[in-house]
Amino acid sequence: MCNWRVERRKRTRHLIELGGLVVKARVVDITEDDRALIYGALLWMADKLQSDQGDQARDVWAEKGKRAFE
């Protein structure tokens, strides 16, 4: 199979998995599928991670995610 097809399938799978996390966290239901709100929240999260509080936020969110996966 062509290398670009393999890479495209990998990327597609990755995007589907990330979307699944949004659904699993019930974000779609909670926001009533308001994509502007979801995107705004993701932008806020990116800003937070790039701020001086980024390490603390990363630690808190990572721990919460690990507990949810268990």
C-alpha positions, 0 to 999 in steps of 0.5 A: 500500500502507498505510504501516503495512504498508510499515513492518512489512515494513521492520522484518521484513526488518531483524529477519531480517537481524539473525538472519542475522548470528547464524547467519552467525557460527555462534552458533546452532551453537556454543550448540546454539540455546540462546536463553537463552545467546545472549540473555545474551551479547547482554546482556553485549555491550550492557553492555560497549558502555555501559561505560567500555570501550565505545569500545575494544570497539566498535573491536575488534568493528567491525574484526573484523566488517569483516574477516569480511565481506571 
